């Protein structure tokens, strides 16, 4: 009996030893397999606990390295050529509670796509940021219908094209940043079903043309940034769907003209930035429809004049930047619709560095300088300079045929700064008179022709008026021996010329001329 019991005990001990050896061997095999998979970049149980230096992706998680607990991870991509279905992306299943995830690519060409396979395991993700990749195309549904995603950043990734549905069915996304890429083309359906999108950034790309309807599905967008692109043309359908937009940044593009109703769909726009373009022409109705506009920048363009009714449609405008253009005049009619808005303390009118002509069309600047409480406006007006040697208003005038006929149009009439008194000098054939109106005298100061002077340092009554500003109801200056007729005297003057060979007819002609003038002014 005792021998039988001893045999049973022996058998049990032997079985236990064999089992223990089997467990140890299995554990050693598992460890070897784990190391092998880590070196090959294979499946990882926990993306936050990768220790192998040869791994293609290393992630550092905030607060915890335990599975299923991390909420924020910053991943570094060190090796290139990761296939889209690489097992490394399955490792993100270990941290399904991640809310913020970023990828920083450290090797050129290491990441050429949005890692959608990893995003599939992150249903709670609220923020995704990828930098320094070479993602040429953002493909359809790249963000895997992440319904909790609020922010997506893809700056500096060499992106060229946004394909159809690149950003689609992201019901909570509010911001998309595509800054500093090489985007040329945006599919008309690239942004689809994004009901809460408020901010869209395209700064520093290569966009030259925006297809009609590109933003038709982003109807709640509040801010659109297209700064530093190559956009050269806009039309009235470019911004379809952006009825709620508040801020539009189009600075540093190549826009050369604005046609009528260009921004008519932007009913709620408050800030429009068009500085540093190539604007030469603006239609009188370009800003019609912008009843909520408060800030408009047109600085650093090539504008020589503005239509008189340009600001009629933006009567709420209180901040206007026209610095560094080629404006030769800014009249009271131009500024009248918004003049009262420029008087409060928080308003702005910036006008420095233009080609203003010293004439009476600038008189309103004296009045505004006294009335406005805005320090910015006051400082700007103090720096506005004008010159006495005005340019030809239109290059078309330069194409008028030259003639030796002394009765041809006098080219000086076409200059913005020529006054009736100046013309009177030439009519009388006098080169020098007691007062040389090529100089404007302001007290003891003299502004020489071609020189510049601060507008506010010239008394308003000493600002000469160009001929086109003289109203038809004002009495003209009569000439003793008229050589060049004013416009209302053309017919009489031509009749006088045809009959100038006869002294009798010449005498009668003078009588007729004075009679006509007498009747004109006393009837």
C-alpha positions in Angstrom: 0.0 0.0 0.0 2.8 2.4 0.9 4.6 1.5 -2.2 1.5 2.3 -4.3 1.1 5.7 -2.6 4.7 6.5 -3.2 4.3 5.7 -6.9 1.4 8.0 -7.3 3.2 10.9 -5.6 6.2 10.3 -7.9 3.9 10.4 -10.9 2.3 13.7 -9.7 5.7 15.3 -9.1 6.9 14.3 -12.5 3.8 15.7 -14.2 4.1 19.0 -12.4 7.7 19.4 -13.4 6.9 18.6 -17.1 4.1 21.2 -17.0 6.3 23.9 -15.5 8.9 23.3 -18.2 6.3 23.5 -20.9 5.0 26.9 -19.6 8.5 28.3 -19.5 9.2 27.2 -23.0 6.0 28.7 -24.3 6.7 32.0 -22.5 10.2 32.1 -24.1 8.7 31.5 -27.5 6.2 34.3 -27.1 8.9 36.7 -26.0 11.0 35.8 -29.0 8.0 36.3 -31.3 7.2 39.7 -29.7 10.8 40.8 -30.3 10.7 39.6 -33.8 7.5 41.5 -34.5 8.8 44.7 -32.9 11.9 44.7 -35.1 9.8 44.1 -38.2 7.4 46.9 -37.2 4.5 44.4 -36.9 1.5 44.4 -34.6 1.9 46.0 -31.2 -0.4 45.4 -28.2 0.0 49.0 -26.9 0.9 51.9 -29.2 2.0 54.0 -26.1 4.6 51.4 -25.0 6.9 50.8 -28.0 10.5 50.4 -26.8 12.1 48.9 -29.9 14.3 51.6 -31.7 13.7 50.0 -35.0 10.0 50.6 -35.0 8.7 52.8 -37.8 6.4 54.8 -35.4 7.0 55.9 -31.8 4.2 57.4 -29.8 4.4 59.2 -26.5 1.3 59.3 -24.5 0.3 61.8 -21.8 -0.3 60.6 -18.3 -0.5 56.9 -18.9 1.0 54.1 -20.9 -1.6 51.6 -19.9 -3.9 50.2 -22.6 -7.2 51.8 -23.1 -6.5 54.8 -20.8 -4.5 57.4 -22.9 -6.3 60.5 -24.1 -3.4 62.2 -25.9 -0.6 60.8 -28.1 2.2 62.4 -30.1 3.7 60.1 -32.7 6.9 60.4 -34.6 7.4 58.7 -37.9 11.1 57.9 -38.5 11.0 55.3 -41.3 9.7 55.7 -44.8 7.7 53.4 -47.0 5.0 52.4 -44.5 2.2 50.6 -46.5 -1.3 51.8 -45.9 -2.3 48.4 -44.5 0.8 48.0 -42.3 0.1 46.2 -39.0 1.6 49.2 -37.1 -1.7 51.0 -37.7 -3.6 48.2 -35.9 -1.7 49.0 -32.7 -3.9 52.1 -32.3 -6.7 49.7 -31.3 -4.9 49.5 -27.9 -5.9 53.1 -27.2 -9.5 53.6 -28.3 -10.0 56.5 -25.9 -7.5 58.8 -27.6 -8.9 62.3 -28.1 -5.9 64.1 -29.5 -3.4 62.6 -31.9 -0.5 64.2 -33.8 2.0 62.8 -36.3 5.4 64.5 -36.9 7.2 63.1 -39.9 11.0 63.2 -39.4 12.1 61.6 -42.7 11.2 62.9 -46.2 8.7 60.6 -47.9 8.0 58.7 -44.7 4.2 59.3 -44.7 2.5 59.9 -48.1 -1.1 59.5 -47.0 -3.6 60.2 -44.2 -3.3 57.0 -41.9 -7.0 56.2 -42.1 -6.4 52.6 -40.9 -5.2 53.9 -37.6 -8.1 56.4 -37.3 -10.7 53.6 -37.7 -9.8 52.5 -34.1 -10.3 56.0 -32.6 -14.0 56.8 -32.4 -13.5 59.4 -29.7 -10.8 61.4 -31.5 -11.4 65.1 -31.4 -8.2 66.5 -32.8 -5.8 65.2 -35.5 -2.7 67.0 -36.7 -0.2 65.8 -39.3 3.0 67.8 -40.2 5.9 67.5 -42.6 4.5 64.6 -44.6 4.4 64.3 -48.4 0.6 63.7 -48.7 0.1 64.7 -52.4 -3.6 63.9 -52.5 -6.2 63.8 -49.7 -8.3 60.9 -50.9 -12.1 60.4 -50.4 -13.2 59.7 -46.8 -9.6 60.1 -45.5 -10.8 60.7 -42.0 -13.0 57.6 -41.8 -16.2 59.3 -40.7 -14.9 60.5 -37.4 -18.1 61.9 -36.0 -16.5 63.4 -32.9 -13.6 65.1 -34.7 -13.5 68.9 -34.2 -10.1 70.0 -35.5 -8.0 68.7 -38.4 -4.6 70.1 -39.2 -2.6 69.1 -42.3 -0.2 72.0 -42.6 3.2 71.6 -44.4 2.4 68.3 -46.1 3.0 69.1 -49.8 -0.7 68.5 -50.6 -1.6 69.3 -54.2 -5.2 68.1 -54.6 -8.3 67.7 -52.4 -10.3 65.0 -54.0 -14.0 64.5 -53.9 -15.2 63.9 -50.3 -11.7 64.4 -48.9 -13.5 65.9 -45.8 -16.9 64.3 -45.6 -19.5 63.3 -43.0 -17.6 64.9 -40.1 -20.6 66.1 -38.2 -18.8 68.0 -35.5 -15.7 69.4 -37.2 -15.3 73.1 -36.7 -11.8 73.9 -38.0 -9.7 72.6 -40.9 -6.1 73.9 -41.4 -4.4 73.3 -44.8 -1.8 76.0 -44.4 1.6 75.9 -46.3 0.9 73.2 -48.8 1.0 73.2 -52.6 -2.8 72.9 -53.2 -3.7 73.7 -56.8 -7.1 72.1 -57.2 -10.0 71.8 -54.9 -12.8 69.4 -56.0 -16.2 71.0 -55.9 -17.3 68.2 -53.5 -14.2 68.1 -51.4 -16.0 69.5 -48.4 -19.3 67.6 -47.9 -21.6 67.3 -45.0 -19.7 69.5 -42.6 -22.6 71.2 -40.8 -20.5 72.8 -38.0 -17.4 73.9 -39.9 -16.5 77.5 -38.9 -12.9 78.0 -40.0 -11.1 77.0 -43.2 -7.5 77.9 -43.7 -5.7 77.8 -47.1 -2.8 80.2 -46.4 0.3 79.8 -48.5 -0.9 77.5 -51.2 -0.9 77.6 -55.1 -4.6 78.1 -55.7 -5.1 80.2 -58.8 -8.8 79.6 -59.4 -11.7 78.6 -57.2 -14.4 76.5 -58.9 -18.0 77.7 -58.6 -19.7 75.9 -55.8 -16.6 74.8 -54.0 -18.0 76.1 -50.7 -21.6 75.3 -51.2 -21.7 72.7 -48.4 -20.0 74.8 -45.8 -22.9 77.1 -45.2 -22.0 77.7 -41.5 -18.4 78.8 -42.3 -17.5 82.0 -40.4 -13.8 82.5 -41.5 -12.2 81.7 -44.8 -8.4 82.3 -45.2 -7.0 82.4 -48.7 -4.0 84.5 -47.9 -0.8 84.0 -50.0 -2.2 82.2 -53.0 -2.2 82.9 -56.8 -5.9 83.8 -57.2 -6.4 86.2 -60.1 -10.2 86.1 -60.8 -13.3 86.2 -58.8 -17.0 86.2 -59.9 -20.4 86.4 -58.3 -20.6 82.6 -57.8 -17.2 82.0 -56.3 -18.5 82.3 -52.8 -21.9 80.5 -53.2 -23.0 79.0 -50.0 -21.1 81.3 -47.6 -24.1 83.4 -46.5 -22.9 83.2 -42.9 -19.2 84.1 -43.5 -17.9 86.8 -41.2 -14.2 87.2 -42.3 -12.7 86.7 -45.8 -8.9 87.0 -46.2 -7.7 87.4 -49.8 -4.5 89.3 -49.2 -1.3 88.6 -51.2 -3.0 87.2 -54.3 -3.0 88.4 -57.9 -6.5 89.8 -58.2 -6.5 92.6 -60.7 -10.2 93.6 -60.8 -13.4 93.3 -59.0 -16.6 93.1 -61.1 -20.1 94.0 -59.9 -21.7 91.8 -57.2 -18.5 89.9 -56.6 -19.4 89.4 -53.0 -23.2 89.6 -53.3 -23.6 86.2 -51.6 -21.7 87.2 -48.4 -24.6 88.9 -46.7 -23.1 88.7 -43.2 -19.5 89.5 -44.0 -17.9 91.9 -41.6 -14.3 91.9 -42.6 -12.9 91.8 -46.1 -9.1 91.9 -46.6 -7.9 92.6 -50.2 -4.5 94.1 -49.4 -1.3 93.4 -51.5 -3.1 92.3 -54.7 -2.8 93.9 -58.2 -6.1 95.7 -58.2 -6.4 98.4 -60.8 -10.2 98.5 -61.3 -13.2 98.1 -59.0 -16.7 98.2 -60.3 -19.0 100.8 -58.6 -21.2 97.9 -57.4 -18.4 95.4 -56.5 -19.3 95.6 -52.8 -23.1 95.7 -53.2 -24.8 93.3 -50.8 -22.2 93.7 -48.0 -24.6 95.6 -45.7 -22.8 94.2 -42.6 -19.3 95.0 -43.7 -17.3 96.9 -41.0 -13.6 96.5 -42.1 -12.2 96.8 -45.7 -8.5 96.7 -46.6 -7.4 97.7 -50.1 -3.8 98.6 -49.2 -0.8 97.9 -51.4 -2.7 97.8 -54.7 -2.5 99.8 -57.9 -5.7 101.8 -57.7 -5.6 105.3 -59.3 -9.2 106.3 -58.6 -12.4 105.0 -57.0 -15.9 105.1 -58.5 -17.9 107.9 -56.7 -20.6 105.4 -55.4 -18.3 102.6 -54.4 -19.2 102.7 -50.7 -22.9 103.3 -51.2 -23.6 99.6 -50.6 -21.4 99.4 -47.5 -22.7 102.2 -45.4 -21.8 100.4 -42.1 -18.0 100.5 -43.0 -16.0 102.0 -40.2 -12.5 100.8 -41.0 -10.9 101.5 -44.4 -7.3 101.0 -45.5 -6.2 102.6 -48.8 -2.5 103.0 -48.1 0.2 102.4 -50.7 -2.0 102.8 -53.8 -1.7 105.2 -56.7 -4.8 107.4 -56.0 -4.5 110.9 -57.4 -7.8 111.9 -55.7 -10.2 110.8 -53.0 -13.3 113.0 -53.2 -16.0 114.0 -50.8 -18.4 112.0 -53.0 -16.3 108.9 -52.5 -16.2 109.1 -48.7 -19.6 110.7 -48.0 -21.6 107.4 -47.5 -19.3 106.4 -44.6 -18.0 109.8 -43.4 -19.9 109.7 -40.1 -18.6 106.2 -39.4 -15.1 107.5 -39.4 -15.6 109.8 -36.5 -15.9 107.5 -33.5 -12.8 106.5 -31.5 -12.6 102.9 -32.7 -12.8 103.8 -36.4 -9.9 103.8 -38.9 -9.1 105.6 -42.2 -5.6 105.0 -43.5 -4.5 106.9 -46.6 -0.7 107.4 -46.6 1.6 106.7 -49.6 -0.6 107.6 -52.5 -0.2 110.1 -55.4 -2.7 112.7 -54.3 -2.9 116.0 -56.2 -3.0 119.1 -54.1 -6.5 120.4 -55.1 -9.8 121.2 -53.5 -11.0 117.6 -53.7 -9.0 117.0 -50.6 -10.7 119.7 -48.5 -12.8 117.2 -46.7 -9.7 115.8 -45.0 -9.4 119.0 -42.9 -13.0 118.7 -41.7 -12.6 115.0 -40.8 -9.3 115.7 -39.0 -11.1 118.1 -36.7 -14.2 115.9 -36.2 -12.8 112.4 -35.8 -12.0 111.0 -32.4 -9.9 108.2 -33.9 -6.2 108.5 -33.1 -5.4 106.2 -36.0 -7.3 108.3 -38.4 -5.8 111.6 -37.1 -2.3 110.2 -37.4 -2.9 109.0 -40.9 -4.4 112.3 -42.1 -1.4 114.1 -40.6 0.9 112.0 -42.9 -1.1 112.3 -46.1 1.0 114.1 -48.7 0.0 115.6 -52.1 2.0 117.0 -55.1 1.5 119.9 -57.4 2.5 118.2 -60.6 -0.5 116.0 -61.3 -0.4 113.1 -63.7 -2.7 112.7 -66.8 -5.9 111.2 -65.4 -6.2 108.6 -68.1 -3.7 107.0 -70.4 -6.3 107.4 -73.1 -5.6 111.1 -73.2 -2.0 110.3 -74.2 -3.3 108.9 -77.5 -5.0 112.1 -78.6 -3.4 113.3 -81.9 -1.0 116.2 -81.7 -1.7 119.3 -83.7 0.0 122.5 -84.4 -3.4 124.2 -84.7 -3.6 126.7 -81.9 -7.3 126.0 -81.5 -6.8 122.2 -80.8 -7.7 120.9 -77.3 -5.2 122.2 -74.8 -3.6 119.1 -73.1 -3.3 121.0 -69.9 -7.1 120.9 -69.4 -6.7 117.1 -68.9 -4.5 117.5 -65.9 -6.3 117.2 -62.5 -4.6 120.3 -61.0 -5.1 122.9 -63.7 -7.4 125.8 -62.6 -9.2 128.4 -64.6 -6.7 131.0 -63.3 -3.8 128.9 -64.6 -5.5 128.5 -67.9 -6.0 132.2 -68.0 -2.3 132.8 -67.9 -1.7 130.8 -71.0 -4.7 132.3 -72.8 -3.2 135.7 -72.4 0.1 134.4 -73.7 2.0 135.5 -70.6 4.8 133.3 -69.4 5.3 135.2 -66.2 2.8 137.2 -64.2 2.8 138.8 -60.8 1.6 135.6 -59.3 3.0 132.3 -60.7 0.3 129.7 -60.1 2.7 126.9 -60.7 3.5 127.6 -57.0 0.8 127.5 -54.4 1.3 130.0 -51.5 0.2 129.0 -48.1 1.0 131.8 -45.7 4.8 132.2 -46.0 5.3 128.7 -47.5 5.6 127.9 -51.2 5.1 124.5 -52.6 7.0 124.2 -55.8 5.7 122.3 -58.8 6.5 118.6 -58.5 7.1 118.9 -54.7 5.2 117.2 -52.0 3.5 118.7 -49.0 1.3 117.4 -46.2 -2.3 118.1 -47.1 -3.3 119.4 -43.7 -0.5 122.0 -43.8 -2.2 123.7 -46.8 -5.1 126.0 -46.0 -8.3 124.7 -47.5 -8.9 128.0 -49.3 -5.5 127.7 -51.0 -6.2 124.3 -52.5 -6.9 125.0 -56.3 -9.8 123.4 -58.0 -9.4 121.4 -61.3 -11.7 122.4 -64.1 -13.8 119.3 -63.9 -14.7 120.2 -60.3 -16.1 123.7 -61.2 -19.9 123.5 -61.2 -21.9 124.5 -64.3 -23.8 127.0 -62.1 -20.7 129.0 -61.4 -19.9 132.0 -63.5 -16.9 131.4 -65.8 -13.9 133.7 -66.0 -14.1 136.0 -69.1 -11.0 136.4 -71.3 -10.2 139.7 -73.0 -8.7 137.9 -76.0 -9.7 134.3 -75.8 -7.3 131.9 -77.5 -8.6 128.6 -76.1 -12.4 128.4 -75.7 -14.1 126.8 -72.7 -16.5 124.1 -73.5 -19.7 126.2 -73.6 -18.1 128.6 -76.0 -16.9 126.1 -78.7 -19.5 126.8 -81.3 -19.2 130.6 -81.1 -15.4 130.4 -81.1 -15.3 128.2 -84.2 -17.6 130.7 -86.0 -15.2 133.5 -85.0 -12.3 131.6 -86.4 -13.9 131.0 -89.8 -14.5 134.7 -90.2 -11.3 136.1 -88.7 -9.9 137.3 -92.1 -12.4 140.1 -92.2 -12.0 142.9 -89.6 -15.7 143.8 -89.9 -16.8 140.3 -89.3 -14.2 140.0 -86.5 -15.7 143.1 -84.8 -19.2 141.7 -85.1 -18.1 138.4 -83.8 -16.8 139.9 -80.6 -20.1 141.7 -80.2 -22.0 138.4 -80.7 -19.8 136.6 -78.3 -20.4 139.1 -75.5 -24.1 139.3 -76.2 -24.4 135.5 -75.9 -22.6 135.6 -72.6 -24.7 138.5 -71.3 -28.0 136.6 -72.2 -26.6 133.4 -70.6 -25.9 135.0 -67.3 -28.9 137.2 -66.9 -31.7 134.9 -68.0 
